[in-house]
Amino acid sequence: MKTGTGNLQLSFFSKRHFCYLNLLALILLTGTSTLTAANSRKTDAPTITLIPIELEDAFSDVIAPNSLQLACARRVGQLEEFFANAQLPFSRELIRSNTNSGDCHIYYEPTVKGFRADPDNLPVSELFVDIDTTSFLAKRDQVLGDTLDVVKEIARSVPRPIRIQLGINQHNDRHWIDSALAYHFPDTIHDISTRNSKSDVSIPWAQDYLKSGLAGTERRLLVTRRLIENNIDQAPSFEPMLSSFSEAQFVRSKLSWEGGDLQFVRSPLDSSRTILFYGSSAKSYWGTALSDEEYRYVLQLEFGSDEAIDFTDLVSHVDYFVSFLPEDNIALVSKPELGNLDLAKDSLRLLKQRFPVSHGWEHLDFEALRKMTSQEFRKQKYDLRDKLKEAAEASWPILPEAGLLEEMEAYIQQECPNRPEDCMDHEGRSLMLEKDIELLERWISAGLKATAEQKLPGRLLSIVETQLPNFKPMNLKAIDKKVDILRDLGFRVIFVPRIAGDPNLTTAWAGISYTNSLLIDKMLFIPRFGLGSAEDEMFERVQAQLPDGYQLIPVYARRTLLFNGGIHCLFGIVRSNLNDAPSGNS
């Protein structure tokens, strides 16, 4: 048994020692069950009591019934034999005492026996991405920085064929789908198809519900049991989409998890071993009764990693903190950008540009702020913070495109005079594709822009505050500790700026993480907010640190960033050797 910082290496018993044993696990819907290990040569076979892990009522359906249990026996040796027969790892360090049941060890059988999640070292062969259906079908031209814009930019940039599956809410007439594919992806070299999510609800974070890997030589795509995204109440609305992954290669996990919090890479010191870097998001759903070590044990079993390193509580998800250039054993680590007054001024410039007439920024003298020297900023930092808070709490009216509302009202009066809502449901939008696709495109663009710009003032004011001279971000010491772990594991660390969300203002925002990126071969696609020259200078800094041959490609992704995401968040990624046949059906 070997332990290390954030790392538990689990010993597996050899199959040949127990080939004459068979274990029948009787899973009962009652509180506990008792199993006797079958062995015709013994009369004192160990009695094992299985006790389901108690879940909070709100999360009672986030794991399969009785899939997470404690296996208990009167003697530790009985537990060891039981786990050896089940061909599951056993660690004496995980033993906990139960007054009534003796010694107990966490017991979990993985959803797919032998499954090992793909490490980032393998080439990208396929991408799953969920897009806004109406924008797609209406051939939206306006670039808003959403999933559709991001996937189009990536498809234009990648010079070798990959498969891209676009998730849309409903399948319309095939004519409209084919026409939209030709419009958005003209002359593409990629195999691009659509798949019906069978749902009226769209979620852009495909990374969180799909994890690709191998079980032996078979390709499997693990699908989370429930998609929660920090809100259990919305989980049922995503069920049709999760159930739509019904082809043979998709397997519904026994557990609920968020894939952005689970990152895999081969060890630089031993390429035969896979390291899982994980966070605590799933623990709050199904693991509150588990110790941190038991939580790690279950994650390793489900995803087949050899080591697991806890990167909890640094950021919302691990992919906001670290990503990898695995071919060169490089870890890209996000570190808060501080004291960048050019960045603050560019944020104020954008705010004034987007809201030229507003009741939100009267407290801020934009021209004076843009002309301030560093010394003047320092002298006025406390007064500035108060004014930023006032501005963040103020009203920021969203002005629609001139004449658009009147045109839409005229269309509704003509097509849906008695029930205006009929013009906006699925059939109504299909009719509008036929009647007035240009008006539909303008209307959906205006709606998406409005929902984004409701978030924009608070986010920009947060950026300004994080660059004030006395701003002190949280977790700097924790970042240093994780960097030490990465270096001990054999990674070279390159720091990448992160614009931290600010808890002192009224907005709850994860900020901008440029490590939340997608690496395809040696093209590193990172999100661009569109702040101006200060943001471009940060990109130049990162590019200068990358090894020869790597190309940094900023992709406009403002809408995604405003809603607490990044580029990595958007994609379910399948990695395989390039000569392997891609999974899925067109």
HELIX and SHEET records of a PDB file:
HELIX    1   1 LYS A   15  PHE A   18  5                                   4    
HELIX    2   2 ASP A   57  PHE A   59  5                                   3    
HELIX    3   3 VAL A   76  ASN A   85  1                                  10    
HELIX    4   4 ARG A   92  LEU A   94  5                                   3    
HELIX    5   5 THR A  133  LEU A  137  1                                   5    
HELIX    6   6 THR A  147  SER A  157  1                                  11    
HELIX    7   7 ARG A  174  HIS A  184  1                                  11    
HELIX    8   8 ALA A  206  ASP A  208  5                                   3    
HELIX    9   9 ILE A  232  PHE A  238  5                                   7    
HELIX   10  10 GLU A  239  SER A  243  1                                   5    
HELIX   11  11 GLY A  259  ASP A  261  5                                   3    
HELIX   12  12 LYS A  283  TRP A  286  1                                   4    
HELIX   13  13 ASP A  292  PHE A  303  1                                  12    
HELIX   14  14 VAL A  318  TYR A  320  5                                   3    
HELIX   15  15 PRO A  326  ASP A  328  5                                   3    
HELIX   16  16 LEU A  341  ARG A  354  1                                  14    
HELIX   17  17 PHE A  366  LYS A  371  1                                   6    
HELIX   18  18 SER A  374  LYS A  379  1                                   6    
HELIX   19  19 LYS A  381  GLU A  393  1                                  13    
HELIX   20  20 LEU A  404  GLU A  415  1                                  12    
HELIX   21  21 PRO A  420  CYS A  423  5                                   4    
HELIX   22  22 HIS A  426  LYS A  435  1                                  10    
HELIX   23  23 ILE A  437  THR A  466  1                                  30    
HELIX   24  24 LEU A  476  ASP A  488  1                                  13    
HELIX   25  25 SER A  533  GLN A  545  1                                  13    
HELIX   26  26 ARG A  558  LEU A  562  1                                   5    
HELIX   27  27 HIS A  568  LEU A  570  5                                   3    
SHEET    1   A 2 LYS A   2  GLY A   4  0                                        
SHEET    2   A 2 ASN A   7  GLN A   9 -1                                        
SHEET    1   B 5 SER A  33  THR A  36  0                                        
SHEET    2   B 5 THR A  47  PRO A  52 -1                                        
SHEET    3   B 5 GLN A  69  ALA A  73 -1                                        
SHEET    4   B 5 GLY A 102  TYR A 107 -1                                        
SHEET    5   B 5 ARG A  96  ASN A  98 -1                                        
SHEET    1   C 4 PHE A 115  ALA A 117  0                                        
SHEET    2   C 4 LEU A 210  ALA A 215 -1                                        
SHEET    3   C 4 GLU A 218  VAL A 223 -1                                        
SHEET    4   C 4 PHE A 250  ARG A 252  1                                        
SHEET    1   D 4 ASP A 191  ASN A 196  0                                        
SHEET    2   D 4 ARG A 163  ILE A 168  1                                        
SHEET    3   D 4 VAL A 124  ASP A 130  1                                        
SHEET    4   D 4 GLY A 572  ARG A 575 -1                                        
SHEET    1   E 3 LEU A 262  ARG A 266  0                                        
SHEET    2   E 3 THR A 274  TYR A 278 -1                                        
SHEET    3   E 3 GLU A 307  ASP A 310  1                                        
SHEET    1   F 4 VAL A 322  LEU A 325  0                                        
SHEET    2   F 4 ILE A 330  PRO A 336 -1                                        
SHEET    3   F 4 ARG A 492  ALA A 500  1                                        
SHEET    4   F 4 GLY A 511  SER A 513 -1                                        
SHEET    1   G 3 LEU A 518  ILE A 520  0                                        
SHEET    2   G 3 MET A 523  ARG A 528 -1                                        
SHEET    3   G 3 GLN A 551  TYR A 556  1                                        
END                                                                             
